[in-house]
Amino acid sequence: MALDKELFNGKTVSNVLEEIYNNSKKKDKQINALIGELKPLIENIGDATLVVPMIANYLEIGVKNDEMLVKMLTIVQRMDNARTSGDTAGFELGAEELAQILEQANALGEQK
């Protein structure tokens, strides 16, 4: 698949890959800053048991967001491969797969 292929509204494959990369780097900086700010507040194991789940939740949301972008690219790549090979019957999203993707997208929308 060509990196300059437009997916939607001027967004190319390259743009989406760059966004995934930039999001990952941005999250890394944000998490390190958050941990740095929270370290002085942790004085005992009880404090840690409160803070660590918050950080884990923050990490999980970021990872799920990137996973959705990767899944979108995978779908586009499958469509492109099917179109190129002429095997349009080879690319079909099952109802279960489509429902799972929509459910994950909705869950991410609610978490933001």
FIVEXMI-465000 format. One line per field, with one value per residue: residue number from 1; residue in three letters; x, y, z of N, C-alpha, C, CB in turn. Coordinates in steps of 0.1 Angstrom, whole numbers. Glycine has a CB too. Example, Ala and Ser with C-alpha at 12.3 -4.5 7.8 and 13.67 -1.06 7.14 Angstrom:
// residues 2
n	[1,2]
res	[ALA,SER]
n_px	[132,128]
n_py	[-57,-22]
n_pz	[78,71]
ca_px	[123,137]
ca_py	[-45,-11]
ca_pz	[78,71]
c_px	[132,129]
c_py	[-33,0]
c_pz	[78,79]
cb_px	[113,141]
cb_py	[-45,-6]
cb_pz	[90,57]
// end
This chain:
// residues 112
n	[1,2,3,4,5,6,7,8,9,10,11,12,13,14,15,16,17,18,19,20,21,22,23,24,25,26,27,28,29,30,31,32,33,34,35,36,37,38,39,40,41,42,43,44,45,46,47,48,49,50,51,52,53,54,55,56,57,58,59,60,61,62,63,64,65,66,67,68,69,70,71,72,73,74,75,76,77,78,79,80,81,82,83,84,85,86,87,88,89,90,91,92,93,94,95,96,97,98,99,100,101,102,103,104,105,106,107,108,109,110,111,112]
res	[MET,ALA,LEU,ASP,LYS,GLU,LEU,PHE,ASN,GLY,LYS,THR,VAL,SER,ASN,VAL,LEU,GLU,GLU,ILE,TYR,ASN,ASN,SER,LYS,LYS,LYS,ASP,LYS,GLN,ILE,ASN,ALA,LEU,ILE,GLY,GLU,LEU,LYS,PRO,LEU,ILE,GLU,ASN,ILE,GLY,ASP,ALA,THR,LEU,VAL,VAL,PRO,MET,ILE,ALA,ASN,TYR,LEU,GLU,ILE,GLY,VAL,LYS,ASN,ASP,GLU,MET,LEU,VAL,LYS,MET,LEU,THR,ILE,VAL,GLN,ARG,MET,ASP,ASN,ALA,ARG,THR,SER,GLY,ASP,THR,ALA,GLY,PHE,GLU,LEU,GLY,ALA,GLU,GLU,LEU,ALA,GLN,ILE,LEU,GLU,GLN,ALA,ASN,ALA,LEU,GLY,GLU,GLN,LYS]
n_px	[9,6,22,13,-13,-46,-67,-90,-106,-82,-63,-35,-20,6,3,-14,2,23,9,3,29,37,17,25,50,44,27,45,62,43,35,59,63,40,45,68,58,41,57,69,47,41,43,41,32,5,-2,10,-6,-29,-21,-7,-27,-41,-22,-18,-43,-43,-23,-34,-56,-43,-29,-50,-62,-42,-42,-67,-62,-43,-57,-76,-59,-51,-75,-79,-56,-62,-84,-73,-54,-72,-86,-65,-57,-80,-97,-123,-141,-127,-122,-139,-157,-166,-197,-193,-167,-169,-187,-172,-151,-166,-177,-153,-145,-166,-162,-138,-144,-161,-143,-127]
n_py	[-12,22,49,74,73,85,83,94,126,141,128,108,75,77,100,90,70,86,101,81,75,100,103,82,90,115,106,91,111,126,107,102,127,129,108,118,140,128,112,125,127,102,85,61,26,25,49,44,24,37,55,41,25,46,56,33,31,54,48,25,36,52,33,17,36,40,14,12,30,15,-8,4,10,-15,-26,-9,-16,-43,-40,-26,-45,-65,-52,-47,-73,-81,-97,-91,-104,-116,-98,-93,-80,-96,-98,-100,-91,-65,-55,-57,-38,-14,-14,-10,15,31,28,40,66,72,73,95]
n_pz	[0,-8,8,4,-2,0,27,40,40,33,48,48,45,55,71,91,102,111,130,149,157,168,188,205,213,226,246,261,271,286,305,318,329,346,364,375,388,406,422,445,462,470,499,513,511,509,496,471,462,455,435,414,400,387,369,354,342,326,308,295,282,263,248,238,221,201,192,179,157,144,137,120,99,91,81,59,44,39,23,1,-8,-16,-36,-54,-61,-73,-60,-46,-31,-12,8,35,62,90,108,136,139,129,148,171,166,164,190,205,196,205,232,236,229,250,272,268]
ca_px	[0,13,21,7,-27,-55,-77,-102,-104,-68,-54,-29,-15,17,-2,-19,14,30,1,5,42,37,10,33,61,37,22,57,66,33,35,71,61,30,52,77,50,35,67,70,34,40,51,40,26,-9,-2,13,-18,-39,-15,-4,-39,-44,-12,-21,-55,-39,-15,-43,-64,-34,-26,-62,-64,-33,-46,-78,-56,-36,-68,-81,-49,-51,-87,-76,-46,-69,-93,-64,-49,-83,-89,-54,-57,-93,-105,-131,-149,-117,-123,-153,-157,-177,-206,-187,-155,-174,-193,-161,-145,-175,-177,-141,-145,-175,-156,-127,-151,-166,-132,-121]
ca_py	[0,34,57,87,70,92,75,103,141,146,120,97,64,83,109,82,64,97,104,70,77,112,100,74,99,124,98,88,123,129,97,104,139,126,100,127,149,120,105,131,125,88,84,48,16,29,60,38,16,46,62,32,22,58,56,22,34,64,40,17,44,56,21,14,46,36,1,15,35,4,-16,11,9,-29,-27,-2,-24,-55,-35,-22,-57,-72,-44,-49,-86,-84,-106,-83,-113,-120,-88,-91,-79,-103,-90,-100,-82,-51,-51,-55,-25,-3,-13,-4,29,37,28,50,79,75,75,108]
ca_pz	[0,-9,20,1,-5,8,33,42,43,31,56,41,53,61,81,102,108,118,142,158,163,176,200,213,219,234,258,269,278,296,316,326,337,356,374,382,397,417,431,459,469,475,511,518,502,507,486,459,457,449,424,403,391,379,358,345,334,316,298,288,272,252,240,230,210,191,186,170,145,137,131,108,88,87,73,47,37,34,12,-10,-13,-23,-48,-63,-66,-79,-51,-36,-22,-1,19,41,77,96,117,149,138,128,161,181,163,168,205,210,192,214,246,236,229,264,281,266]
c_px	[9,11,13,-8,-36,-65,-90,-98,-89,-58,-48,-24,-3,13,-7,-7,22,22,2,18,43,29,17,43,55,33,34,62,56,33,48,69,51,37,61,70,44,45,68,58,33,49,51,33,12,-11,0,1,-29,-34,-13,-16,-43,-35,-15,-33,-52,-32,-24,-51,-56,-31,-38,-65,-55,-37,-58,-72,-50,-46,-74,-72,-49,-63,-84,-66,-53,-78,-84,-59,-60,-86,-78,-54,-70,-102,-113,-139,-140,-117,-137,-151,-169,-185,-199,-175,-159,-180,-182,-154,-153,-176,-165,-140,-154,-169,-145,-134,-157,-155,-126,-127]
c_py	[12,43,70,85,77,83,82,117,145,138,109,86,70,92,101,75,74,101,93,72,89,110,92,82,109,118,95,100,127,120,99,117,137,118,109,136,141,114,112,130,111,86,69,39,19,39,54,30,24,52,53,28,34,59,45,25,44,57,32,24,48,44,17,24,43,23,3,21,24,-5,-9,9,-6,-32,-21,-10,-37,-51,-32,-35,-65,-65,-47,-62,-90,-93,-98,-92,-117,-110,-87,-90,-87,-94,-89,-91,-68,-46,-48,-41,-14,-2,-7,11,37,38,38,64,82,78,88,119]
c_pz	[0,3,17,-3,5,14,35,45,43,40,48,50,61,73,93,110,117,131,153,165,172,189,210,221,229,247,267,277,289,308,325,335,348,367,382,392,409,427,445,468,475,487,517,508,499,496,472,453,451,436,412,395,382,367,349,336,323,305,289,278,260,242,232,219,198,184,176,156,137,130,119,96,82,78,59,38,31,22,0,-16,-21,-36,-58,-69,-74,-71,-41,-27,-10,11,24,56,82,106,131,149,137,141,171,178,167,183,211,207,202,228,247,236,243,274,279,273]
cb_px	[-10,10,34,14,-30,-62,-72,-111,-110,-67,-61,-17,-11,25,-14,-29,23,31,-14,4,52,31,-3,39,69,25,15,69,68,19,36,83,55,19,60,85,39,26,81,73,22,44,46,33,28,-16,8,25,-23,-42,-3,3,-51,-43,2,-23,-66,-30,-5,-52,-69,-21,-22,-75,-61,-19,-51,-88,-46,-27,-79,-83,-35,-52,-99,-70,-35,-77,-101,-53,-44,-96,-90,-41,-55,-91,-95,-140,-154,-104,-117,-162,-157,-172,-220,-183,-146,-184,-203,-151,-142,-189,-179,-129,-149,-188,-151,-118,-163,-174,-122,-120]
cb_py	[0,42,60,94,54,104,70,97,144,160,115,102,52,91,118,71,58,109,105,56,78,124,93,62,106,131,86,83,135,129,83,106,151,118,88,135,155,109,106,146,128,78,93,47,2,33,71,29,7,57,69,20,18,71,55,9,40,75,31,10,57,61,9,14,60,35,-9,25,46,-4,-19,26,12,-38,-21,12,-28,-61,-22,-13,-66,-72,-29,-46,-96,-89,-116,-74,-126,-121,-75,-103,-64,-116,-96,-115,-86,-50,-62,-66,-24,-6,-28,-11,31,30,14,49,78,63,64,111]
cb_pz	[12,-22,25,-10,-4,0,47,53,57,35,69,32,45,51,76,97,98,109,138,151,151,168,196,205,208,227,254,259,268,289,310,317,328,350,367,372,389,410,424,457,460,464,521,532,507,520,489,460,468,459,428,409,399,387,364,354,343,323,305,298,279,257,249,240,216,196,197,176,149,146,142,111,92,99,80,49,46,45,16,-5,-2,-14,-45,-56,-55,-93,-44,-44,-29,-7,15,37,81,104,118,153,126,117,166,179,148,162,210,204,177,214,249,224,219,268,279,252]
// end
